[in-house]
Amino acid sequence: MTPEEVEKFTGQLVEILEYVDKLPNPPSTFDLQPSTARSELREDCAVSSKASTQELLSNAPQTDGTSIKVPAVFGGEK
């Protein structure tokens, strides 16, 4: 960079940093106290589906009768 460019960009950077200093500081996730940060998660448990395989496959755009067909990712058939 030329000395003129350094001077120009230094001035612009100072203006930007002065503007940023004037902006309000929103709280970050690190500012939250454990008592205010709550996670409402449900218990993770397995449940059986009442739908048959054919009912579930009926929602897929393409099937081979027992599986959902998707485009090949790593070569293979198209």
Biopython code that builds the backbone (N, CA, C, O; Angstrom):
import numpy as np
from Bio.PDB.StructureBuilder import StructureBuilder

atoms = [
    (1, "MET", "N", (0.842, -1.176, 0.000)),
    (1, "MET", "CA", (0.000, 0.000, 0.000)),
    (1, "MET", "C", (0.887, 1.240, 0.000)),
    (1, "MET", "O", (1.968, 1.262, 0.589)),
    (2, "THR", "N", (0.407, 2.234, -0.660)),
    (2, "THR", "CA", (1.149, 3.492, -0.698)),
    (2, "THR", "C", (0.920, 4.244, 0.615)),
    (2, "THR", "O", (-0.051, 3.966, 1.318)),
    (3, "PRO", "N", (1.789, 5.181, 0.953)),
    (3, "PRO", "CA", (1.571, 5.969, 2.172)),
    (3, "PRO", "C", (0.227, 6.707, 2.158)),
    (3, "PRO", "O", (-0.405, 6.872, 3.201)),
    (4, "GLU", "N", (-0.204, 7.147, 0.977)),
    (4, "GLU", "CA", (-1.492, 7.835, 0.871)),
    (4, "GLU", "C", (-2.648, 6.881, 1.194)),
    (4, "GLU", "O", (-3.601, 7.256, 1.877)),
    (5, "GLU", "N", (-2.550, 5.643, 0.694)),
    (5, "GLU", "CA", (-3.598, 4.658, 0.968)),
    (5, "GLU", "C", (-3.634, 4.304, 2.452)),
    (5, "GLU", "O", (-4.710, 4.180, 3.037)),
    (6, "VAL", "N", (-2.455, 4.143, 3.061)),
    (6, "VAL", "CA", (-2.401, 3.843, 4.491)),
    (6, "VAL", "C", (-3.083, 4.952, 5.283)),
    (6, "VAL", "O", (-3.863, 4.677, 6.195)),
    (7, "GLU", "N", (-2.795, 6.195, 4.941)),
    (7, "GLU", "CA", (-3.397, 7.323, 5.642)),
    (7, "GLU", "C", (-4.916, 7.353, 5.436)),
    (7, "GLU", "O", (-5.672, 7.575, 6.382)),
    (8, "LYS", "N", (-5.353, 7.127, 4.195)),
    (8, "LYS", "CA", (-6.785, 7.136, 3.876)),
    (8, "LYS", "C", (-7.518, 6.034, 4.640)),
    (8, "LYS", "O", (-8.537, 6.286, 5.283)),
    (9, "PHE", "N", (-6.988, 4.808, 4.563)),
    (9, "PHE", "CA", (-7.658, 3.672, 5.196)),
    (9, "PHE", "C", (-7.586, 3.750, 6.713)),
    (9, "PHE", "O", (-8.505, 3.300, 7.397)),
    (10, "THR", "N", (-6.512, 4.314, 7.248)),
    (10, "THR", "CA", (-6.415, 4.487, 8.696)),
    (10, "THR", "C", (-7.505, 5.424, 9.181)),
    (10, "THR", "O", (-8.155, 5.159, 10.192)),
    (11, "GLY", "N", (-7.708, 6.527, 8.457)),
    (11, "GLY", "CA", (-8.772, 7.460, 8.817)),
    (11, "GLY", "C", (-10.143, 6.810, 8.748)),
    (11, "GLY", "O", (-10.981, 7.023, 9.625)),
    (12, "GLN", "N", (-10.374, 6.015, 7.702)),
    (12, "GLN", "CA", (-11.668, 5.350, 7.557)),
    (12, "GLN", "C", (-11.883, 4.332, 8.680)),
    (12, "GLN", "O", (-12.983, 4.203, 9.216)),
    (13, "LEU", "N", (-10.816, 3.616, 9.022)),
    (13, "LEU", "CA", (-10.928, 2.614, 10.084)),
    (13, "LEU", "C", (-11.220, 3.289, 11.427)),
    (13, "LEU", "O", (-12.030, 2.784, 12.204)),
    (14, "VAL", "N", (-10.586, 4.395, 11.703)),
    (14, "VAL", "CA", (-10.842, 5.132, 12.943)),
    (14, "VAL", "C", (-12.301, 5.570, 12.990)),
    (14, "VAL", "O", (-12.939, 5.450, 14.036)),
    (15, "GLU", "N", (-12.844, 6.073, 11.885)),
    (15, "GLU", "CA", (-14.247, 6.493, 11.846)),
    (15, "GLU", "C", (-15.181, 5.314, 12.106)),
    (15, "GLU", "O", (-16.164, 5.440, 12.836)),
    (16, "ILE", "N", (-14.869, 4.182, 11.512)),
    (16, "ILE", "CA", (-15.706, 2.987, 11.711)),
    (16, "ILE", "C", (-15.676, 2.571, 13.174)),
    (16, "ILE", "O", (-16.725, 2.305, 13.762)),
    (17, "LEU", "N", (-14.484, 2.511, 13.770)),
    (17, "LEU", "CA", (-14.375, 2.084, 15.163)),
    (17, "LEU", "C", (-15.057, 3.065, 16.109)),
    (17, "LEU", "O", (-15.655, 2.641, 17.098)),
    (18, "GLU", "N", (-14.983, 4.362, 15.831)),
    (18, "GLU", "CA", (-15.688, 5.349, 16.655)),
    (18, "GLU", "C", (-17.195, 5.158, 16.556)),
    (18, "GLU", "O", (-17.901, 5.305, 17.553)),
    (19, "TYR", "N", (-17.694, 4.834, 15.373)),
    (19, "TYR", "CA", (-19.131, 4.591, 15.193)),
    (19, "TYR", "C", (-19.553, 3.336, 15.950)),
    (19, "TYR", "O", (-20.596, 3.323, 16.604)),
    (20, "VAL", "N", (-18.750, 2.287, 15.862)),
    (20, "VAL", "CA", (-19.083, 1.036, 16.548)),
    (20, "VAL", "C", (-19.124, 1.258, 18.056)),
    (20, "VAL", "O", (-19.968, 0.678, 18.739)),
    (21, "ASP", "N", (-18.241, 2.075, 18.578)),
    (21, "ASP", "CA", (-18.242, 2.367, 20.016)),
    (21, "ASP", "C", (-19.533, 3.043, 20.456)),
    (21, "ASP", "O", (-19.920, 2.918, 21.618)),
    (22, "LYS", "N", (-20.208, 3.753, 19.565)),
    (22, "LYS", "CA", (-21.446, 4.449, 19.901)),
    (22, "LYS", "C", (-22.660, 3.520, 19.895)),
    (22, "LYS", "O", (-23.701, 3.859, 20.458)),
    (23, "LEU", "N", (-22.536, 2.354, 19.263)),
    (23, "LEU", "CA", (-23.664, 1.425, 19.175)),
    (23, "LEU", "C", (-23.930, 0.792, 20.532)),
    (23, "LEU", "O", (-22.995, 0.539, 21.292)),
    (24, "PRO", "N", (-25.208, 0.531, 20.843)),
    (24, "PRO", "CA", (-25.507, -0.142, 22.115)),
    (24, "PRO", "C", (-24.981, -1.569, 22.073)),
    (24, "PRO", "O", (-24.945, -2.207, 21.021)),
    (25, "ASN", "N", (-24.582, -2.046, 23.221)),
    (25, "ASN", "CA", (-24.045, -3.405, 23.303)),
    (25, "ASN", "C", (-25.161, -4.380, 23.667)),
    (25, "ASN", "O", (-25.635, -4.377, 24.803)),
    (26, "PRO", "N", (-25.588, -5.218, 22.713)),
    (26, "PRO", "CA", (-26.618, -6.211, 23.052)),
    (26, "PRO", "C", (-25.998, -7.300, 23.923)),
    (26, "PRO", "O", (-24.806, -7.584, 23.802)),
    (27, "PRO", "N", (-26.786, -7.905, 24.789)),
    (27, "PRO", "CA", (-26.222, -8.971, 25.626)),
    (27, "PRO", "C", (-25.833, -10.162, 24.763)),
    (27, "PRO", "O", (-26.530, -10.510, 23.810)),
    (28, "SER", "N", (-24.741, -10.764, 25.099)),
    (28, "SER", "CA", (-24.315, -11.964, 24.386)),
    (28, "SER", "C", (-24.770, -13.174, 25.181)),
    (28, "SER", "O", (-25.240, -13.038, 26.311)),
    (29, "THR", "N", (-24.635, -14.332, 24.611)),
    (29, "THR", "CA", (-25.039, -15.548, 25.320)),
    (29, "THR", "C", (-24.165, -15.765, 26.549)),
    (29, "THR", "O", (-24.575, -16.452, 27.485)),
    (30, "PHE", "N", (-22.973, -15.192, 26.558)),
    (30, "PHE", "CA", (-22.096, -15.349, 27.711)),
    (30, "PHE", "C", (-22.534, -14.471, 28.874)),
    (30, "PHE", "O", (-22.126, -14.703, 30.012)),
    (31, "ASP", "N", (-23.369, -13.455, 28.600)),
    (31, "ASP", "CA", (-23.842, -12.560, 29.644)),
    (31, "ASP", "C", (-25.014, -13.155, 30.426)),
    (31, "ASP", "O", (-25.356, -12.658, 31.499)),
    (32, "LEU", "N", (-25.620, -14.196, 29.905)),
    (32, "LEU", "CA", (-26.806, -14.753, 30.552)),
    (32, "LEU", "C", (-26.415, -15.544, 31.799)),
    (32, "LEU", "O", (-25.417, -16.265, 31.810)),
    (33, "GLN", "N", (-27.205, -15.397, 32.821)),
    (33, "GLN", "CA", (-26.990, -16.158, 34.043)),
    (33, "GLN", "C", (-27.660, -17.521, 33.874)),
    (33, "GLN", "O", (-28.670, -17.624, 33.178)),
    (34, "PRO", "N", (-27.125, -18.550, 34.487)),
    (34, "PRO", "CA", (-27.746, -19.872, 34.358)),
    (34, "PRO", "C", (-29.212, -19.883, 34.759)),
    (34, "PRO", "O", (-29.993, -20.666, 34.218)),
    (35, "SER", "N", (-29.598, -19.027, 35.698)),
    (35, "SER", "CA", (-30.987, -19.020, 36.144)),
    (35, "SER", "C", (-31.931, -18.444, 35.083)),
    (35, "SER", "O", (-33.129, -18.722, 35.115)),
    (36, "THR", "N", (-31.403, -17.637, 34.134)),
    (36, "THR", "CA", (-32.256, -17.050, 33.106)),
    (36, "THR", "C", (-32.224, -17.842, 31.813)),
    (36, "THR", "O", (-33.113, -17.691, 30.976)),
    (37, "ALA", "N", (-31.223, -18.679, 31.637)),
    (37, "ALA", "CA", (-31.109, -19.471, 30.416)),
    (37, "ALA", "C", (-31.669, -20.859, 30.688)),
    (37, "ALA", "O", (-31.027, -21.690, 31.329)),
    (38, "ARG", "N", (-32.866, -21.092, 30.194)),
    (38, "ARG", "CA", (-33.509, -22.390, 30.434)),
    (38, "ARG", "C", (-33.715, -23.125, 29.123)),
    (38, "ARG", "O", (-34.024, -22.526, 28.093)),
    (39, "SER", "N", (-33.542, -24.403, 29.182)),
    (39, "SER", "CA", (-33.750, -25.237, 28.018)),
    (39, "SER", "C", (-34.951, -26.126, 28.294)),
    (39, "SER", "O", (-34.948, -26.929, 29.227)),
    (40, "GLU", "N", (-35.958, -25.972, 27.480)),
    (40, "GLU", "CA", (-37.173, -26.771, 27.644)),
    (40, "GLU", "C", (-37.123, -27.924, 26.649)),
    (40, "GLU", "O", (-37.668, -27.820, 25.551)),
    (41, "LEU", "N", (-36.483, -29.003, 27.021)),
    (41, "LEU", "CA", (-36.371, -30.164, 26.153)),
    (41, "LEU", "C", (-37.274, -31.270, 26.662)),
    (41, "LEU", "O", (-37.452, -31.451, 27.866)),
    (42, "ARG", "N", (-37.826, -31.987, 25.740)),
    (42, "ARG", "CA", (-38.652, -33.118, 26.140)),
    (42, "ARG", "C", (-37.748, -34.325, 26.367)),
    (42, "ARG", "O", (-36.612, -34.359, 25.894)),
    (43, "GLU", "N", (-38.250, -35.289, 27.076)),
    (43, "GLU", "CA", (-37.503, -36.510, 27.307)),
    (43, "GLU", "C", (-37.356, -37.256, 25.979)),
    (43, "GLU", "O", (-38.306, -37.356, 25.204)),
    (44, "ASP", "N", (-36.176, -37.767, 25.734)),
    (44, "ASP", "CA", (-35.914, -38.496, 24.500)),
    (44, "ASP", "C", (-36.281, -39.958, 24.714)),
    (44, "ASP", "O", (-35.609, -40.677, 25.453)),
    (45, "CYS", "N", (-37.358, -40.391, 24.056)),
    (45, "CYS", "CA", (-37.770, -41.775, 24.211)),
    (45, "CYS", "C", (-38.281, -42.300, 22.878)),
    (45, "CYS", "O", (-38.856, -41.562, 22.079)),
    (46, "ALA", "N", (-38.064, -43.572, 22.660)),
    (46, "ALA", "CA", (-38.502, -44.216, 21.419)),
    (46, "ALA", "C", (-39.984, -44.531, 21.504)),
    (46, "ALA", "O", (-40.482, -44.961, 22.545)),
    (47, "VAL", "N", (-40.681, -44.314, 20.401)),
    (47, "VAL", "CA", (-42.090, -44.674, 20.323)),
    (47, "VAL", "C", (-42.302, -45.444, 19.018)),
    (47, "VAL", "O", (-41.644, -45.177, 18.012)),
    (48, "SER", "N", (-43.194, -46.364, 19.048)),
    (48, "SER", "CA", (-43.450, -47.131, 17.834)),
    (48, "SER", "C", (-44.462, -46.395, 16.964)),
    (48, "SER", "O", (-45.350, -45.704, 17.464)),
    (49, "SER", "N", (-44.312, -46.557, 15.671)),
    (49, "SER", "CA", (-45.215, -45.924, 14.730)),
    (49, "SER", "C", (-46.375, -46.864, 14.448)),
    (49, "SER", "O", (-46.205, -48.081, 14.375)),
    (50, "LYS", "N", (-47.554, -46.283, 14.292)),
    (50, "LYS", "CA", (-48.722, -47.101, 13.966)),
    (50, "LYS", "C", (-48.919, -47.190, 12.461)),
    (50, "LYS", "O", (-49.784, -47.921, 11.978)),
    (51, "ALA", "N", (-48.096, -46.428, 11.717)),
    (51, "ALA", "CA", (-48.226, -46.444, 10.260)),
    (51, "ALA", "C", (-47.501, -47.655, 9.684)),
    (51, "ALA", "O", (-46.456, -48.071, 10.185)),
    (52, "SER", "N", (-48.071, -48.204, 8.635)),
    (52, "SER", "CA", (-47.430, -49.340, 7.970)),
    (52, "SER", "C", (-46.331, -48.834, 7.045)),
    (52, "SER", "O", (-46.280, -47.650, 6.713)),
    (53, "THR", "N", (-45.464, -49.734, 6.639)),
    (53, "THR", "CA", (-44.392, -49.378, 5.709)),
    (53, "THR", "C", (-44.978, -48.790, 4.436)),
    (53, "THR", "O", (-44.464, -47.797, 3.921)),
    (54, "GLN", "N", (-46.034, -49.382, 3.928)),
    (54, "GLN", "CA", (-46.651, -48.887, 2.697)),
    (54, "GLN", "C", (-47.228, -47.487, 2.880)),
    (54, "GLN", "O", (-47.143, -46.663, 1.970)),
    (55, "GLU", "N", (-47.813, -47.207, 4.040)),
    (55, "GLU", "CA", (-48.331, -45.860, 4.301)),
    (55, "GLU", "C", (-47.197, -44.835, 4.314)),
    (55, "GLU", "O", (-47.334, -43.745, 3.760)),
    (56, "LEU", "N", (-46.090, -45.183, 4.941)),
    (56, "LEU", "CA", (-44.955, -44.274, 4.997)),
    (56, "LEU", "C", (-44.338, -44.077, 3.618)),
    (56, "LEU", "O", (-43.982, -42.956, 3.255)),
    (57, "LEU", "N", (-44.207, -45.146, 2.852)),
    (57, "LEU", "CA", (-43.630, -45.048, 1.510)),
    (57, "LEU", "C", (-44.540, -44.280, 0.552)),
    (57, "LEU", "O", (-44.065, -43.748, -0.451)),
    (58, "SER", "N", (-45.828, -44.215, 0.844)),
    (58, "SER", "CA", (-46.746, -43.510, -0.054)),
    (58, "SER", "C", (-46.466, -42.005, -0.081)),
    (58, "SER", "O", (-46.914, -41.314, -0.996)),
    (59, "ASN", "N", (-45.740, -41.495, 0.898)),
    (59, "ASN", "CA", (-45.394, -40.078, 0.946)),
    (59, "ASN", "C", (-44.130, -39.750, 0.145)),
    (59, "ASN", "O", (-43.849, -38.577, -0.105)),
    (60, "ALA", "N", (-43.377, -40.754, -0.255)),
    (60, "ALA", "CA", (-42.110, -40.538, -0.965)),
    (60, "ALA", "C", (-42.359, -40.335, -2.448)),
    (60, "ALA", "O", (-43.270, -40.945, -3.007)),
    (61, "PRO", "N", (-41.553, -39.474, -3.107)),
    (61, "PRO", "CA", (-41.739, -39.256, -4.540)),
    (61, "PRO", "C", (-41.430, -40.498, -5.371)),
    (61, "PRO", "O", (-42.083, -40.733, -6.388)),
    (62, "GLN", "N", (-40.431, -41.308, -4.952)),
    (62, "GLN", "CA", (-40.086, -42.531, -5.689)),
    (62, "GLN", "C", (-39.715, -43.630, -4.705)),
    (62, "GLN", "O", (-39.002, -43.393, -3.730)),
    (63, "THR", "N", (-40.200, -44.817, -4.968)),
    (63, "THR", "CA", (-39.847, -45.972, -4.137)),
    (63, "THR", "C", (-39.555, -47.157, -5.033)),
    (63, "THR", "O", (-39.843, -47.138, -6.230)),
    (64, "ASP", "N", (-38.970, -48.201, -4.430)),
    (64, "ASP", "CA", (-38.786, -49.445, -5.175)),
    (64, "ASP", "C", (-39.654, -50.543, -4.568)),
    (64, "ASP", "O", (-39.420, -51.729, -4.797)),
    (65, "GLY", "N", (-40.644, -50.142, -3.802)),
    (65, "GLY", "CA", (-41.550, -51.101, -3.169)),
    (65, "GLY", "C", (-41.274, -51.273, -1.690)),
    (65, "GLY", "O", (-42.204, -51.438, -0.901)),
    (66, "THR", "N", (-39.995, -51.236, -1.299)),
    (66, "THR", "CA", (-39.649, -51.399, 0.114)),
    (66, "THR", "C", (-38.769, -50.267, 0.650)),
    (66, "THR", "O", (-38.569, -50.153, 1.859)),
    (67, "SER", "N", (-38.244, -49.429, -0.252)),
    (67, "SER", "CA", (-37.336, -48.355, 0.154)),
    (67, "SER", "C", (-37.626, -47.089, -0.637)),
    (67, "SER", "O", (-38.237, -47.131, -1.705)),
    (68, "ILE", "N", (-37.177, -45.960, -0.094)),
    (68, "ILE", "CA", (-37.284, -44.695, -0.802)),
    (68, "ILE", "C", (-36.099, -44.581, -1.751)),
    (68, "ILE", "O", (-34.958, -44.806, -1.348)),
    (69, "LYS", "N", (-36.363, -44.234, -3.008)),
    (69, "LYS", "CA", (-35.289, -44.055, -3.989)),
    (69, "LYS", "C", (-34.855, -42.595, -3.992)),
    (69, "LYS", "O", (-35.685, -41.687, -4.038)),
    (70, "VAL", "N", (-33.536, -42.382, -3.942)),
    (70, "VAL", "CA", (-32.957, -41.038, -3.967)),
    (70, "VAL", "C", (-31.866, -40.999, -5.031)),
    (70, "VAL", "O", (-31.348, -42.049, -5.412)),
    (71, "PRO", "N", (-31.505, -39.806, -5.521)),
    (71, "PRO", "CA", (-30.436, -39.708, -6.504)),
    (71, "PRO", "C", (-29.109, -40.194, -5.930)),
    (71, "PRO", "O", (-28.849, -40.045, -4.736)),
    (72, "ALA", "N", (-28.279, -40.772, -6.780)),
    (72, "ALA", "CA", (-26.960, -41.245, -6.357)),
    (72, "ALA", "C", (-26.105, -40.053, -5.947)),
    (72, "ALA", "O", (-26.139, -39.002, -6.586)),
    (73, "VAL", "N", (-25.342, -40.227, -4.880)),
    (73, "VAL", "CA", (-24.490, -39.156, -4.388)),
    (73, "VAL", "C", (-23.052, -39.369, -4.851)),
    (73, "VAL", "O", (-22.394, -38.420, -5.277)),
    (74, "PHE", "N", (-22.566, -40.586, -4.772)),
    (74, "PHE", "CA", (-21.186, -40.897, -5.119)),
    (74, "PHE", "C", (-21.160, -41.794, -6.345)),
    (74, "PHE", "O", (-20.773, -42.959, -6.262)),
    (75, "GLY", "N", (-21.570, -41.254, -7.474)),
    (75, "GLY", "CA", (-21.577, -42.060, -8.709)),
    (75, "GLY", "C", (-22.724, -43.039, -8.683)),
    (75, "GLY", "O", (-23.783, -42.742, -8.130)),
    (76, "GLY", "N", (-22.532, -44.175, -9.259)),
    (76, "GLY", "CA", (-23.573, -45.199, -9.265)),
    (76, "GLY", "C", (-24.628, -44.924, -10.310)),
    (76, "GLY", "O", (-24.418, -44.129, -11.225)),
    (77, "GLU", "N", (-25.767, -45.587, -10.171)),
    (77, "GLU", "CA", (-26.860, -45.445, -11.141)),
    (77, "GLU", "C", (-27.503, -44.083, -11.033)),
    (77, "GLU", "O", (-27.512, -43.460, -9.971)),
    (78, "LYS", "N", (-28.045, -43.628, -12.158)),
    (78, "LYS", "CA", (-28.769, -42.356, -12.165)),
    (78, "LYS", "C", (-30.220, -42.608, -12.416)),
    (78, "LYS", "O", (-31.011, -41.666, -12.461)),
]
sb = StructureBuilder()
sb.init_structure("model")
sb.init_model(0)
sb.init_chain("A")
sb.init_seg("    ")
for serial, (resi, resn, name, xyz) in enumerate(atoms, 1):
    if name == "N":
        sb.init_residue(resn, " ", resi, " ")
    sb.init_atom(name, np.array(xyz, "f"), 0.0, 1.0, " ", f" {name:<3s}", serial, name[0])
structure = sb.get_structure()
